[in-house]
Amino acid sequence: MLRLAILFLILGVVAALLGFGGIAGASFAIAKLLFWVFLVIFLILLVLGLMAARKVSGG
């Protein structure tokens, strides 16, 4: 998911440099959305992983 966000970010930068404003804006919006989705999923899995590690280690 993070790779897709970076890909859309790069696509947006290239489109902006070439003068395609609509495509660049849409690409930046998609990149921002994918980044936030990635961040939320990452944090959820991090918390679940820490809870599972405590349960396994007995702490």
DSSP file (Angstrom, degrees, kcal/mol; ACC not computed):
  #  RESIDUE AA STRUCTURE BP1 BP2  ACC     N-H-->O    O-->H-N    N-H-->O    O-->H-N    TCO  KAPPA ALPHA  PHI   PSI    X-CA   Y-CA   Z-CA
    1    1 A M     >        0   0    0      0, 0.0     4,-1.9     0, 0.0     5,-0.1   0.000 360.0 360.0 360.0 -39.2    0.0    0.0    0.0
    2    2 A L  H  >  +     0   0    0      1,-0.2     4,-2.4     2,-0.2     5,-0.2   0.874 360.0  56.0 -66.5 -35.5    2.9    2.4    0.8
    3    3 A R  H  > S+     0   0    0      1,-0.2     4,-2.5     2,-0.2    -1,-0.2   0.902 106.8  49.7 -61.5 -40.8    4.4    1.5   -2.6
    4    4 A L  H  > S+     0   0    0      2,-0.2     4,-2.6     1,-0.2     5,-0.2   0.895 109.0  52.0 -65.4 -39.2    1.2    2.6   -4.3
    5    5 A A  H  X S+     0   0    0     -4,-1.9     4,-2.0     2,-0.2    -2,-0.2   0.924 112.1  45.6 -62.5 -43.9    1.1    5.8   -2.4
    6    6 A I  H  X S+     0   0    0     -4,-2.4     4,-2.5     2,-0.2    -2,-0.2   0.894 111.5  53.2 -66.1 -39.5    4.7    6.6   -3.4
    7    7 A L  H  X S+     0   0    0     -4,-2.5     4,-2.5     1,-0.2    -2,-0.2   0.927 110.9  45.4 -61.2 -46.0    3.9    5.7   -7.0
    8    8 A F  H  X S+     0   0    0     -4,-2.6     4,-2.2     2,-0.2    -1,-0.2   0.842 111.2  54.3 -67.5 -32.5    0.9    8.0   -7.2
    9    9 A L  H  X S+     0   0    0     -4,-2.0     4,-2.1    -5,-0.2    -2,-0.2   0.936 110.9  44.6 -64.9 -46.2    3.0   10.8   -5.5
   10   10 A I  H  X S+     0   0    0     -4,-2.5     4,-2.5     1,-0.2     5,-0.2   0.906 112.4  52.3 -64.1 -41.5    5.7   10.4   -8.2
   11   11 A L  H  X S+     0   0    0     -4,-2.5     4,-2.5     1,-0.2    -1,-0.2   0.896 109.4  50.3 -60.7 -40.2    3.0   10.3  -10.9
   12   12 A G  H  X S+     0   0    0     -4,-2.2     4,-2.2     2,-0.2    -1,-0.2   0.888 109.9  49.4 -65.0 -40.2    1.5   13.5   -9.5
   13   13 A V  H  X S+     0   0    0     -4,-2.1     4,-2.3     2,-0.2    -2,-0.2   0.929 113.2  46.3 -65.5 -45.3    4.9   15.3   -9.5
   14   14 A V  H  X S+     0   0    0     -4,-2.5     4,-1.7     1,-0.2    -2,-0.2   0.920 113.3  49.2 -63.4 -43.9    5.6   14.3  -13.1
   15   15 A A  H  X>S+     0   0    0     -4,-2.5     5,-2.7    -5,-0.2     4,-0.6   0.884 110.9  50.5 -64.1 -37.7    2.1   15.3  -14.2
   16   16 A A  H ><5S+     0   0    0     -4,-2.2     3,-0.8     1,-0.2    -1,-0.2   0.902 109.0  51.1 -66.7 -40.1    2.5   18.6  -12.5
   17   17 A L  H 3<5S+     0   0    0     -4,-2.3    -1,-0.2     1,-0.2    -2,-0.2   0.834 111.1  48.9 -65.6 -31.2    5.8   19.3  -14.1
   18   18 A L  H 3<5S-     0   0    0     -4,-1.7    -1,-0.2    -5,-0.2    -2,-0.2   0.520 121.3-107.6 -87.0  -5.6    4.3   18.5  -17.5
   19   19 A G  T <<5S+     0   0    0     -3,-0.8     2,-1.3    -4,-0.6    -3,-0.2   0.597  74.0 136.1  94.5  11.8    1.3   20.8  -16.9
   20   20 A F     >< +     0   0    0     -5,-2.7     4,-2.1     1,-0.2    -1,-0.2  -0.697  23.2 171.8 -92.3  85.3   -1.4   18.3  -16.4
   21   21 A G  H  > S+     0   0    0     -2,-1.3     4,-2.5     1,-0.2     5,-0.2   0.872  71.1  50.4 -67.1 -40.6   -3.1   20.0  -13.3
   22   22 A G  H  > S+     0   0    0      2,-0.2     4,-2.2     1,-0.2    -1,-0.2   0.919 113.8  44.2 -66.1 -44.0   -6.2   17.8  -13.1
   23   23 A I  H  > S+     0   0    0      2,-0.2     4,-2.4     1,-0.2    -1,-0.2   0.892 113.8  51.6 -67.1 -38.8   -4.3   14.5  -13.2
   24   24 A A  H  X S+     0   0    0     -4,-2.1     4,-2.5     2,-0.2    -2,-0.2   0.926 110.4  47.9 -64.8 -44.2   -1.7   15.8  -10.8
   25   25 A G  H  X S+     0   0    0     -4,-2.5     4,-2.1     1,-0.2    -2,-0.2   0.915 113.6  46.8 -63.0 -43.2   -4.4   16.9   -8.3
   26   26 A A  H  X S+     0   0    0     -4,-2.2     4,-2.3     2,-0.2    -1,-0.2   0.898 112.1  51.1 -65.3 -39.6   -6.2   13.6   -8.5
   27   27 A S  H  X S+     0   0    0     -4,-2.4     4,-2.4     1,-0.2    -2,-0.2   0.904 110.0  49.0 -65.8 -41.2   -2.9   11.7   -8.2
   28   28 A F  H  X S+     0   0    0     -4,-2.5     4,-2.4     2,-0.2    -1,-0.2   0.895 110.7  51.2 -64.5 -38.9   -1.9   13.7   -5.1
   29   29 A A  H  X S+     0   0    0     -4,-2.1     4,-2.2     2,-0.2    -2,-0.2   0.913 111.6  46.7 -65.1 -41.8   -5.3   13.0   -3.5
   30   30 A I  H  X S+     0   0    0     -4,-2.3     4,-2.7     2,-0.2     5,-0.2   0.909 111.8  51.2 -65.6 -41.6   -5.1    9.3   -4.1
   31   31 A A  H  X S+     0   0    0     -4,-2.4     4,-2.1     1,-0.2    -2,-0.2   0.908 110.8  48.4 -62.2 -41.6   -1.5    9.2   -2.7
   32   32 A K  H  X S+     0   0    0     -4,-2.4     4,-2.1     2,-0.2    -1,-0.2   0.916 112.3  48.6 -65.9 -42.5   -2.7   11.0    0.4
   33   33 A L  H  X S+     0   0    0     -4,-2.2     4,-2.3     1,-0.2    -2,-0.2   0.932 112.0  48.3 -62.4 -46.8   -5.6    8.7    0.9
   34   34 A L  H  X S+     0   0    0     -4,-2.7     4,-2.5     1,-0.2    -1,-0.2   0.871 109.7  53.4 -63.7 -36.2   -3.5    5.6    0.4
   35   35 A F  H  X S+     0   0    0     -4,-2.1     4,-2.5    -5,-0.2    -1,-0.2   0.931 110.2  46.2 -64.0 -44.5   -0.9    6.9    2.9
   36   36 A W  H  X S+     0   0    0     -4,-2.1     4,-2.3     2,-0.2    -2,-0.2   0.884 112.5  50.4 -67.3 -37.4   -3.5    7.5    5.6
   37   37 A V  H  X S+     0   0    0     -4,-2.3     4,-2.4     2,-0.2     5,-0.2   0.929 111.8  48.8 -63.6 -43.9   -5.0    4.0    5.0
   38   38 A F  H  X S+     0   0    0     -4,-2.5     4,-2.7     1,-0.2    -2,-0.2   0.925 110.9  50.4 -59.0 -45.3   -1.5    2.5    5.2
   39   39 A L  H  X S+     0   0    0     -4,-2.5     4,-2.3     2,-0.2    -2,-0.2   0.904 111.2  47.5 -63.1 -42.7   -0.8    4.4    8.4
   40   40 A V  H  X S+     0   0    0     -4,-2.3     4,-2.3     2,-0.2    -1,-0.2   0.932 114.1  46.5 -64.7 -46.1   -4.1    3.3   10.1
   41   41 A I  H  X S+     0   0    0     -4,-2.4     4,-2.5     1,-0.2     5,-0.2   0.908 112.0  52.3 -63.7 -40.8   -3.6   -0.4    9.1
   42   42 A F  H  X S+     0   0    0     -4,-2.7     4,-2.3    -5,-0.2    -2,-0.2   0.930 110.6  46.7 -59.8 -46.6    0.1   -0.2   10.3
   43   43 A L  H  X S+     0   0    0     -4,-2.3     4,-2.3     2,-0.2    -1,-0.2   0.894 111.7  50.8 -65.8 -39.8   -0.9    1.1   13.7
   44   44 A I  H  X S+     0   0    0     -4,-2.3     4,-2.4     1,-0.2    -1,-0.2   0.940 113.3  45.0 -61.8 -46.6   -3.7   -1.4   14.2
   45   45 A L  H  X S+     0   0    0     -4,-2.5     4,-2.4     1,-0.2    -2,-0.2   0.842 110.7  54.8 -67.9 -32.4   -1.3   -4.3   13.3
   46   46 A L  H  X S+     0   0    0     -4,-2.3     4,-2.2    -5,-0.2    -1,-0.2   0.935 110.4  45.1 -64.4 -45.9    1.4   -2.9   15.5
   47   47 A V  H  X S+     0   0    0     -4,-2.3     4,-2.3     2,-0.2    -2,-0.2   0.922 114.0  49.2 -64.3 -44.3   -0.9   -2.8   18.6
   48   48 A L  H  X S+     0   0    0     -4,-2.4     4,-2.1     1,-0.2    -1,-0.2   0.891 111.0  50.9 -63.1 -38.6   -2.2   -6.3   17.8
   49   49 A G  H  X S+     0   0    0     -4,-2.4     4,-2.2     2,-0.2    -1,-0.2   0.898 110.2  48.7 -65.5 -40.4    1.3   -7.6   17.5
   50   50 A L  H  X S+     0   0    0     -4,-2.2     4,-1.9     2,-0.2    -2,-0.2   0.887 111.2  50.3 -67.0 -37.8    2.4   -6.0   20.8
   51   51 A M  H  X S+     0   0    0     -4,-2.3     4,-1.8     1,-0.2    -2,-0.2   0.892 111.6  48.1 -66.6 -38.6   -0.7   -7.5   22.5
   52   52 A A  H  X S+     0   0    0     -4,-2.1     4,-2.2     2,-0.2    -2,-0.2   0.880 109.3  53.2 -69.3 -37.3    0.1  -10.9   21.1
   53   53 A A  H  X S+     0   0    0     -4,-2.2     4,-2.3     1,-0.2     6,-0.2   0.886 109.3  49.0 -65.4 -38.0    3.7  -10.7   22.2
   54   54 A R  H  X>S+     0   0    0     -4,-1.9     5,-1.4     1,-0.2     4,-1.2   0.898 111.0  50.1 -66.6 -39.1    2.7   -9.9   25.7
   55   55 A K  H  <5S+     0   0    0     -4,-1.8    -2,-0.2     1,-0.2    -1,-0.2   0.889 113.4  45.4 -67.9 -37.5    0.3  -12.8   25.8
   56   56 A V  H  <5S+     0   0    0     -4,-2.2    -2,-0.2     1,-0.2    -1,-0.2   0.898 115.0  46.7 -70.9 -40.8    3.0  -15.2   24.5
   57   57 A S  H  <5S-     0   0    0     -4,-2.3    -1,-0.2    -5,-0.2    -2,-0.2   0.622 109.7-121.9 -80.4 -11.1    5.7  -14.0   26.9
   58   58 A G  T  <5       0   0    0     -4,-1.2    -3,-0.2    -5,-0.2    -4,-0.1   0.611 360.0 360.0  85.7  11.8    3.4  -14.1   29.9
   59   59 A G      <       0   0    0     -5,-1.4    -4,-0.2    -6,-0.2    -5,-0.1   0.446 360.0 360.0 -89.8 360.0    3.8  -10.4   30.7
